Amino acid sequence: MGTENMTRPSGADVEAFLAAVEHPVRRRDAYRLVELMGRVTGEPARMWGSSIVGFGTYHYRYASGREGDMAAAGFSPRKAATTVYLMDGVDAHAALLERLGPHTVGKGCVYVKDLDAVDLGVLEEVVRRSSATLTGGPAFGRRLSGPTAQGLTAQGPSS
């Protein structure tokens, strides 16, 4: 199982997950992110694993041969901060993130303690660009779900 993605759509109820978030700011921000990411991606929220709320899907394949599917946009309301996943990496969004407001980053994550303290327009644009990169071409994979999935093949859009 070493080459298989352990984070998969779980079928769990997103609303129940959000309602159970203990920290009041994380819970409030989670509801706001569901609205923002749903609007930006055009995809419904669904649970990936036990703690990631994801939107859309993309297929990835690494040079090592490892491949799988993952949410094209997503977040997780963690205890210390809300984690916003940028699967194309934070470096691709460095200029925009400079204008975001208080946050920290990991390789593919932006950590935000309070959405009220950041520029939501900037966050929306970062999510839009990241999702478009992941679902829009061969660099990361192909779109596997959503309104534009019809007519796609492993090579990309059909003519």
DRENDO-1510 file (C-alpha; in Angstrom, 1 decimal, always signed):
<recs>
REC; n; res; u; v; w
REC; 1; MET; +0.0; +0.0; +0.0 .
REC; 2; GLY; +3.0; +2.3; +0.0 .
REC; 3; THR; +2.1; +3.8; -3.3 .
REC; 4; GLU; -1.6; +4.3; -2.7 .
REC; 5; ASN; -3.2; +7.6; -1.5 .
REC; 6; MET; -4.7; +7.1; +1.9 .
REC; 7; THR; -6.8; +10.2; +1.7 .
REC; 8; ARG; -10.0; +9.4; -0.3 .
REC; 9; PRO; -13.5; +10.6; -0.5 .
REC; 10; SER; -15.1; +9.1; +2.6 .
REC; 11; GLY; -18.8; +9.6; +2.1 .
REC; 12; ALA; -19.1; +11.3; +5.5 .
REC; 13; ASP; -21.5; +14.1; +6.0 .
REC; 14; VAL; -19.8; +17.5; +5.5 .
REC; 15; GLU; -22.5; +19.4; +7.5 .
REC; 16; ALA; -22.1; +17.0; +10.5 .
REC; 17; PHE; -18.3; +17.4; +10.3 .
REC; 18; LEU; -18.6; +21.2; +10.3 .
REC; 19; ALA; -21.1; +21.3; +13.1 .
REC; 20; ALA; -18.7; +19.2; +15.2 .
REC; 21; VAL; -15.8; +21.6; +14.9 .
REC; 22; GLU; -15.1; +22.6; +18.5 .
REC; 23; HIS; -13.2; +25.9; +18.1 .
REC; 24; PRO; -15.8; +28.6; +17.3 .
REC; 25; VAL; -13.6; +30.6; +14.9 .
REC; 26; ARG; -12.5; +27.4; +13.0 .
REC; 27; ARG; -16.2; +26.4; +12.8 .
REC; 28; ARG; -17.3; +29.8; +11.5 .
REC; 29; ASP; -14.4; +29.9; +9.0 .
REC; 30; ALA; -15.1; +26.4; +7.8 .
REC; 31; TYR; -18.7; +27.4; +6.8 .
REC; 32; ARG; -17.3; +30.4; +5.0 .
REC; 33; LEU; -14.7; +28.3; +3.2 .
REC; 34; VAL; -17.4; +25.9; +2.1 .
REC; 35; GLU; -19.2; +28.8; +0.5 .
REC; 36; LEU; -16.1; +30.3; -1.0 .
REC; 37; MET; -14.5; +27.1; -2.4 .
REC; 38; GLY; -17.8; +25.9; -3.7 .
REC; 39; ARG; -18.4; +29.1; -5.6 .
REC; 40; VAL; -14.9; +29.3; -6.9 .
REC; 41; THR; -14.7; +25.6; -8.1 .
REC; 42; GLY; -18.3; +25.1; -9.0 .
REC; 43; GLU; -18.0; +21.8; -7.1 .
REC; 44; PRO; -19.9; +20.5; -4.0 .
REC; 45; ALA; -18.1; +20.0; -0.8 .
REC; 46; ARG; -17.3; +16.4; +0.2 .
REC; 47; MET; -15.2; +14.8; +2.9 .
REC; 48; TRP; -11.8; +13.4; +2.1 .
REC; 49; GLY; -10.7; +11.1; +4.8 .
REC; 50; SER; -11.9; +12.1; +8.2 .
REC; 51; SER; -10.9; +15.8; +8.3 .
REC; 52; ILE; -10.5; +17.4; +4.9 .
REC; 53; VAL; -13.4; +19.1; +3.1 .
REC; 54; GLY; -12.6; +18.9; -0.6 .
REC; 55; PHE; -14.0; +20.3; -3.8 .
REC; 56; GLY; -13.5; +18.7; -7.2 .
REC; 57; THR; -10.9; +16.1; -8.1 .
REC; 58; TYR; -7.7; +15.9; -10.1 .
REC; 59; HIS; -5.6; +12.9; -11.0 .
REC; 60; TYR; -1.9; +13.1; -10.2 .
REC; 61; ARG; +1.0; +10.9; -11.4 .
REC; 62; TYR; +4.6; +11.3; -10.1 .
REC; 63; ALA; +7.7; +10.3; -12.0 .
REC; 64; SER; +8.1; +7.5; -9.4 .
REC; 65; GLY; +4.9; +5.9; -10.8 .
REC; 66; ARG; +2.8; +6.8; -7.8 .
REC; 67; GLU; -0.6; +8.1; -8.8 .
REC; 68; GLY; -4.0; +8.8; -7.4 .
REC; 69; ASP; -6.8; +11.2; -7.1 .
REC; 70; MET; -7.1; +14.1; -4.7 .
REC; 71; ALA; -9.4; +17.1; -4.1 .
REC; 72; ALA; -8.5; +20.0; -6.4 .
REC; 73; ALA; -9.3; +22.5; -3.6 .
REC; 74; GLY; -9.7; +21.8; +0.1 .
REC; 75; PHE; -9.3; +22.8; +3.7 .
REC; 76; SER; -9.3; +21.3; +7.2 .
REC; 77; PRO; -10.3; +23.2; +10.4 .
REC; 78; ARG; -7.4; +22.1; +12.6 .
REC; 79; LYS; -7.0; +23.0; +16.3 .
REC; 80; ALA; -4.2; +25.6; +15.8 .
REC; 81; ALA; -5.4; +27.0; +12.5 .
REC; 82; THR; -7.4; +26.3; +9.4 .
REC; 83; THR; -5.3; +24.6; +6.8 .
REC; 84; VAL; -6.0; +25.6; +3.2 .
REC; 85; TYR; -4.5; +23.0; +0.8 .
REC; 86; LEU; -2.7; +24.3; -2.4 .
REC; 87; MET; -1.8; +21.0; -4.1 .
REC; 88; ASP; +0.2; +22.9; -6.7 .
REC; 89; GLY; +2.4; +24.3; -4.0 .
REC; 90; VAL; +2.5; +27.7; -2.2 .
REC; 91; ASP; +5.4; +28.9; -4.2 .
REC; 92; ALA; +3.2; +29.3; -7.3 .
REC; 93; HIS; +1.1; +31.8; -5.3 .
REC; 94; ALA; +3.9; +33.7; -3.4 .
REC; 95; ALA; +3.1; +37.1; -4.9 .
REC; 96; LEU; -0.6; +36.8; -4.0 .
REC; 97; LEU; +0.1; +35.3; -0.6 .
REC; 98; GLU; +2.2; +38.4; +0.3 .
REC; 99; ARG; -1.1; +40.4; +0.2 .
REC; 100; LEU; -3.2; +37.8; +2.1 .
REC; 101; GLY; -2.6; +39.0; +5.7 .
REC; 102; PRO; -1.6; +37.0; +8.7 .
REC; 103; HIS; -0.8; +33.4; +7.8 .
REC; 104; THR; +2.0; +30.8; +7.7 .
REC; 105; VAL; +2.8; +28.3; +5.0 .
REC; 106; GLY; +4.0; +24.8; +4.5 .
REC; 107; LYS; +5.0; +23.3; +1.1 .
REC; 108; GLY; +1.4; +22.9; +0.0 .
REC; 109; CYS; -0.6; +24.5; +2.8 .
REC; 110; VAL; -1.6; +27.9; +4.0 .
REC; 111; TYR; -2.4; +28.1; +7.7 .
REC; 112; VAL; -4.9; +30.8; +8.7 .
REC; 113; LYS; -6.0; +31.4; +12.3 .
REC; 114; ASP; -8.9; +33.8; +11.5 .
REC; 115; LEU; -10.5; +34.6; +8.1 .
REC; 116; ASP; -11.6; +38.0; +9.5 .
REC; 117; ALA; -7.9; +38.9; +9.6 .
REC; 118; VAL; -7.1; +38.1; +5.9 .
REC; 119; ASP; -8.1; +39.5; +2.6 .
REC; 120; LEU; -10.8; +37.0; +1.4 .
REC; 121; GLY; -10.5; +38.3; -2.2 .
REC; 122; VAL; -6.9; +37.3; -2.2 .
REC; 123; LEU; -7.7; +33.9; -0.7 .
REC; 124; GLU; -10.4; +33.4; -3.3 .
REC; 125; GLU; -8.0; +34.2; -6.2 .
REC; 126; VAL; -5.3; +31.8; -4.8 .
REC; 127; VAL; -7.9; +29.0; -4.5 .
REC; 128; ARG; -9.2; +29.8; -8.1 .
REC; 129; ARG; -5.7; +29.7; -9.6 .
REC; 130; SER; -4.6; +26.6; -7.7 .
REC; 131; SER; -7.8; +24.7; -8.7 .
REC; 132; ALA; -7.5; +25.8; -12.3 .
REC; 133; THR; -3.9; +24.7; -12.5 .
REC; 134; LEU; -4.8; +21.3; -11.1 .
REC; 135; THR; -7.8; +20.6; -13.3 .
REC; 136; GLY; -6.9; +22.5; -16.4 .
REC; 137; GLY; -4.1; +20.6; -18.1 .
REC; 138; PRO; -1.5; +17.9; -18.2 .
REC; 139; ALA; +0.9; +19.5; -15.7 .
REC; 140; PHE; -0.9; +17.8; -12.8 .
REC; 141; GLY; -3.5; +15.7; -14.4 .
REC; 142; ARG; -7.0; +15.9; -15.7 .
REC; 143; ARG; -10.3; +16.9; -14.3 .
REC; 144; LEU; -12.2; +13.9; -13.1 .
REC; 145; SER; -15.4; +15.4; -11.8 .
REC; 146; GLY; -17.6; +18.4; -12.2 .
REC; 147; PRO; -19.3; +20.4; -14.9 .
REC; 148; THR; -16.4; +20.2; -17.4 .
REC; 149; ALA; -15.6; +16.5; -17.0 .
REC; 150; GLN; -17.6; +15.4; -20.0 .
REC; 151; GLY; -15.5; +15.0; -23.1 .
REC; 152; LEU; -12.2; +14.5; -21.3 .
REC; 153; THR; -9.8; +11.6; -21.9 .
REC; 154; ALA; -6.5; +10.7; -20.3 .
REC; 155; GLN; -4.8; +13.0; -22.9 .
REC; 156; GLY; -7.0; +16.0; -22.1 .
REC; 157; PRO; -10.0; +17.6; -23.7 .
REC; 158; SER; -11.4; +15.8; -26.7 .
REC; 159; SER; -12.0; +17.7; -29.9 .
</recs>
